[in-house]
Amino acid sequence: MLAFVRGVRQGPVLEDSARSDLHPTGQPLTHTGMLIACIMYSAVISVVAGFVCASVKKESPMKTVWVFALIQLAVGIFVEYTYWDLMPAWYHIVFLVLIVPATVWGGSQKKDDSVATA
């Protein structure tokens, strides 16, 4: 998501030209609809990441999910600080506030495989 928003060159030329039509590279992003879409995308990815993290770790998966969520938050703070001038403050705050709850909720959705089903 961050690569898309900030115009980092990844992918084919056609994809780059489509991005430049939506938002010029290196320019501030202030379109509310696009910012909300980015936040929703980020929240969904965080939920999936939490679920996958809990699925990989069999013993005390929620402890691992919490550690992963805090690592995501630390990286997110650094990235949002780096690009603070390119988006409104509300975007950065909402983005950072949602990282941990979305990741932890995703991890909590993983059913315990150790429970026997009859």
Residue pairs with C-beta under 8 A, 6 or more apart in sequence:
1 38
1 41
1 42
1 45
2 8
2 79
2 83
3 10
4 19
4 38
5 23
5 29
5 38
5 86
5 87
6 25
6 83
6 86
7 19
7 20
7 23
7 24
7 25
7 26
9 16
19 25
22 34
23 29
23 31
23 34
27 86
28 85
28 86
28 87
29 35
29 86
29 87
30 87
30 88
35 87
35 88
35 91
38 91
38 95
39 91
39 94
39 95
39 98
42 95
42 98
42 99
42 102
43 98
43 102
44 102
46 69
46 72
46 98
46 99
46 102
46 103
46 106
47 102
47 103
47 105
47 106
47 109
48 106
49 68
49 72
49 103
49 106
50 65
50 68
50 69
50 102
50 103
50 104
50 105
50 106
50 107
50 108
50 109
51 106
51 107
51 109
51 110
53 61
53 64
53 65
53 68
53 103
53 106
53 107
54 61
54 62
54 64
54 65
54 106
54 107
54 108
54 109
54 110
55 61
55 110
56 64
57 64
57 65
58 113
61 107
61 110
62 104
62 107
62 108
64 107
65 103
65 104
65 106
65 107
65 108
66 104
66 107
68 103
68 107
69 99
69 100
69 103
69 104
69 107
70 100
72 99
72 100
72 103
73 96
73 99
73 100
76 95
76 96
76 99
77 96
80 92
80 95
80 96
84 92
